[in-house]
């Protein structure tokens, strides 16, 4: 089995990076397969937040939602 590891240094506090990645609406900015992401529950991002997203897979869009 091949194992590939990598890393990147981000010059920001870990809390800022976590908040950015935890907000699924930001994923299209760093994941080229993510076409769209939206928060479907009201209020701030927190435990229980639900998302709907469209991802391109094998050249076709695939929509999913969290529950």
C-alpha positions as YAML, in Angstrom:
chain: A
units: angstrom
residues:
- id: 1
  name: UNK
  ca: [0.00, 0.00, 0.00]
- id: 2
  name: UNK
  ca: [1.31, 3.44, -0.95]
- id: 3
  name: UNK
  ca: [1.12, 6.15, 1.67]
- id: 4
  name: UNK
  ca: [1.45, 9.80, 0.71]
- id: 5
  name: UNK
  ca: [1.71, 12.53, 3.30]
- id: 6
  name: UNK
  ca: [1.92, 16.26, 2.93]
- id: 7
  name: UNK
  ca: [1.51, 19.45, 4.82]
- id: 8
  name: UNK
  ca: [1.12, 23.16, 4.48]
- id: 9
  name: UNK
  ca: [1.99, 26.03, 6.78]
- id: 10
  name: UNK
  ca: [-0.85, 28.53, 7.20]
- id: 11
  name: UNK
  ca: [0.17, 31.79, 8.81]
- id: 12
  name: UNK
  ca: [-3.02, 32.17, 10.84]
- id: 13
  name: UNK
  ca: [-4.11, 31.18, 14.36]
- id: 14
  name: UNK
  ca: [-5.44, 27.63, 14.54]
- id: 15
  name: UNK
  ca: [-8.85, 28.92, 15.70]
- id: 16
  name: UNK
  ca: [-9.23, 31.01, 12.53]
- id: 17
  name: UNK
  ca: [-8.30, 28.07, 10.32]
- id: 18
  name: UNK
  ca: [-10.70, 25.73, 12.15]
- id: 19
  name: UNK
  ca: [-13.58, 28.22, 11.87]
- id: 20
  name: UNK
  ca: [-12.91, 28.65, 8.13]
- id: 21
  name: UNK
  ca: [-12.82, 24.91, 7.42]
- id: 22
  name: UNK
  ca: [-15.78, 24.15, 9.72]
- id: 23
  name: UNK
  ca: [-17.97, 26.51, 7.64]
- id: 24
  name: UNK
  ca: [-18.82, 24.28, 4.67]
- id: 25
  name: UNK
  ca: [-19.71, 27.35, 2.60]
- id: 26
  name: UNK
  ca: [-15.97, 27.98, 2.25]
- id: 27
  name: UNK
  ca: [-15.18, 24.57, 0.78]
- id: 28
  name: UNK
  ca: [-15.67, 25.64, -2.87]
- id: 29
  name: UNK
  ca: [-12.73, 28.02, -2.30]
- id: 30
  name: UNK
  ca: [-10.28, 25.16, -1.72]
- id: 31
  name: UNK
  ca: [-11.99, 22.07, -3.19]
- id: 32
  name: UNK
  ca: [-12.27, 22.30, -6.98]
- id: 33
  name: UNK
  ca: [-14.86, 19.47, -7.06]
- id: 34
  name: UNK
  ca: [-17.26, 21.34, -4.74]
- id: 35
  name: UNK
  ca: [-19.62, 23.35, -6.94]
- id: 36
  name: UNK
  ca: [-21.82, 24.80, -4.20]
- id: 37
  name: UNK
  ca: [-22.40, 24.55, -0.46]
- id: 38
  name: UNK
  ca: [-25.08, 26.19, 1.63]
- id: 39
  name: UNK
  ca: [-26.09, 26.15, 5.27]
- id: 40
  name: UNK
  ca: [-29.72, 25.03, 5.62]
- id: 41
  name: UNK
  ca: [-30.20, 25.60, 9.35]
- id: 42
  name: UNK
  ca: [-30.55, 29.05, 10.93]
- id: 43
  name: UNK
  ca: [-28.03, 30.59, 13.29]
- id: 44
  name: UNK
  ca: [-24.27, 30.27, 13.57]
- id: 45
  name: UNK
  ca: [-22.26, 27.18, 12.57]
- id: 46
  name: UNK
  ca: [-22.44, 24.85, 15.56]
- id: 47
  name: UNK
  ca: [-23.17, 21.28, 16.56]
- id: 48
  name: UNK
  ca: [-26.21, 20.18, 14.55]
- id: 49
  name: UNK
  ca: [-25.68, 22.60, 11.67]
- id: 50
  name: UNK
  ca: [-26.99, 21.06, 8.44]
- id: 51
  name: UNK
  ca: [-25.60, 21.59, 4.94]
- id: 52
  name: UNK
  ca: [-26.60, 21.01, 1.33]
- id: 53
  name: UNK
  ca: [-23.91, 20.76, -1.32]
- id: 54
  name: UNK
  ca: [-23.24, 19.85, -4.93]
- id: 55
  name: UNK
  ca: [-20.01, 18.07, -5.85]
- id: 56
  name: UNK
  ca: [-18.77, 17.20, -9.31]
- id: 57
  name: UNK
  ca: [-18.01, 13.50, -9.51]
- id: 58
  name: UNK
  ca: [-16.94, 11.78, -12.71]
- id: 59
  name: UNK
  ca: [-17.94, 14.87, -14.66]
- id: 60
  name: UNK
  ca: [-21.48, 14.97, -13.27]
- id: 61
  name: UNK
  ca: [-22.95, 16.98, -10.41]
- id: 62
  name: UNK
  ca: [-24.04, 15.06, -7.32]
- id: 63
  name: UNK
  ca: [-26.14, 16.79, -4.66]
- id: 64
  name: UNK
  ca: [-26.20, 15.74, -1.02]
- id: 65
  name: UNK
  ca: [-27.45, 17.05, 2.28]
- id: 66
  name: UNK
  ca: [-26.44, 16.35, 5.87]
- id: 67
  name: UNK
  ca: [-28.93, 15.17, 8.44]
...
